[in-house]
Amino acid sequence: MSRGAAVAAAYRQRDRLPRYWFANRLLLTLSGQRPVHTLLGHALPAAYDRLVELAPRAPLRPAGGRATAPVVRRCGEYRPRHGVIEAFARIASGDRLSALAFRLELGADARWRCAAVDLGPLA
């Protein structure tokens, strides 16, 4: 396997982790690349309401007309107890770096759902 193929495989594996899966979906919504309704069923009511409020402003949209599309550079997590992930992501767009924090909760159906979203002072 070539180095490029190995790196691509590692990224695919990483993106299956709940924190990265949600970070990427939230980024697509908050950068204006996907509509907020794509997160229906993946967010609890309070988090979904927050996304509905934030999405029209597209706070993670790249600045300028030719800026590169934003990407999740790194996403970490803290698990305060079973069934809860408090995650943070570094979002890069060109030379701009933004932060995204969110909380995931594991439902009785064994599916993770976003329970809270915070962009800090950008929002």
C-alpha positions as CSV (number, residue, x, y, z in Angstrom):
1,M,0.0,0.0,0.0
2,S,1.4,3.4,-0.9
3,R,1.8,6.1,1.7
4,G,-1.0,8.2,0.1
5,A,-3.4,5.2,0.2
6,A,-2.4,4.6,3.9
7,V,-3.1,8.2,4.8
8,A,-6.4,8.1,3.0
9,A,-7.4,4.9,4.8
10,A,-6.4,6.4,8.2
11,Y,-8.6,9.5,7.5
12,R,-11.6,7.3,6.5
13,Q,-11.1,5.3,9.8
14,R,-10.9,8.6,11.8
15,D,-14.0,10.0,10.2
16,R,-16.0,7.0,11.4
17,L,-15.5,8.1,15.0
18,P,-18.6,9.8,16.4
19,R,-16.8,13.1,17.2
20,Y,-15.3,13.4,13.7
21,W,-18.5,12.3,12.0
22,F,-20.5,15.0,13.8
23,A,-17.7,17.6,13.5
24,N,-17.8,17.2,9.7
25,R,-21.6,17.3,9.5
26,L,-21.7,20.4,11.7
27,L,-19.0,22.1,9.7
28,L,-20.9,21.5,6.4
29,T,-24.1,23.0,7.9
30,L,-22.3,25.9,9.7
31,S,-20.3,26.8,6.6
32,G,-23.4,27.0,4.4
33,Q,-22.5,23.9,2.3
34,R,-25.5,21.8,3.5
35,P,-28.9,22.7,4.8
36,V,-29.6,22.4,8.5
37,H,-32.4,19.8,7.9
38,T,-29.7,17.3,7.0
39,L,-29.1,17.1,10.8
40,L,-32.7,16.2,11.6
41,G,-32.7,13.0,13.7
42,H,-29.0,13.6,14.5
43,A,-29.6,16.4,16.9
44,L,-31.7,16.8,20.0
45,P,-34.3,19.6,20.0
46,A,-32.2,22.2,21.8
47,A,-29.1,21.6,19.6
48,Y,-31.2,21.6,16.5
49,D,-32.8,24.9,17.5
50,R,-29.4,26.4,18.0
51,L,-28.3,25.1,14.5
52,V,-31.4,26.6,13.0
53,E,-30.4,29.9,14.6
54,L,-26.7,29.7,13.5
55,A,-27.0,28.2,10.0
56,P,-28.3,31.2,8.1
57,R,-25.3,33.3,9.2
58,A,-22.9,30.5,8.1
59,P,-20.4,31.4,10.8
60,L,-17.8,28.9,9.5
61,R,-18.1,30.1,5.8
62,P,-14.6,30.9,4.4
63,A,-13.8,34.6,4.3
64,G,-13.4,36.0,0.8
65,G,-14.6,34.7,-2.5
66,R,-11.7,32.4,-3.2
67,A,-10.9,31.0,0.2
68,T,-10.5,27.3,0.5
69,A,-13.3,25.2,1.9
70,P,-13.1,24.8,5.7
71,V,-11.9,21.4,7.0
72,V,-11.7,19.7,10.4
73,R,-8.1,19.7,11.3
74,R,-8.4,17.9,14.7
75,C,-11.2,16.8,16.9
76,G,-10.7,15.8,20.5
77,E,-13.0,14.5,23.1
78,Y,-13.6,14.2,26.8
79,R,-16.0,11.6,28.2
80,P,-17.4,12.8,31.5
81,R,-19.5,9.7,31.9
82,H,-20.7,6.7,29.9
83,G,-22.9,7.8,26.9
84,V,-21.6,11.4,26.8
85,I,-18.9,12.9,24.6
86,E,-17.9,16.5,25.0
87,A,-16.0,17.3,21.8
88,F,-14.0,20.2,20.4
89,A,-12.8,20.7,16.8
90,R,-10.3,22.9,15.1
91,I,-11.6,24.2,11.8
92,A,-9.2,25.5,9.3
93,S,-10.1,27.7,6.2
94,G,-7.0,29.1,4.5
95,D,-5.0,30.8,7.3
96,R,-8.0,31.2,9.5
97,L,-8.6,28.8,12.5
98,S,-11.9,28.5,14.3
99,A,-13.1,26.5,17.2
100,L,-16.3,24.3,17.4
101,A,-17.5,22.6,20.6
102,F,-20.3,20.2,20.8
103,R,-21.8,17.6,23.1
104,L,-23.0,14.1,22.0
105,E,-25.3,11.9,23.9
106,L,-25.9,8.2,23.3
107,G,-29.6,7.4,23.0
108,A,-31.4,4.3,24.2
109,D,-31.3,3.2,20.5
110,A,-27.5,3.2,20.6
111,R,-27.3,6.2,18.3
112,W,-25.2,9.3,19.0
113,R,-27.0,12.6,18.8
114,C,-25.8,16.2,19.1
115,A,-27.1,17.7,22.3
116,A,-25.3,21.1,22.2
117,V,-23.3,23.3,19.9
118,D,-21.0,26.3,20.7
119,L,-18.9,28.4,18.5
120,G,-17.8,30.8,21.2
121,P,-17.5,34.5,20.4
122,L,-17.9,34.0,16.6
123,A,-21.5,33.2,17.1
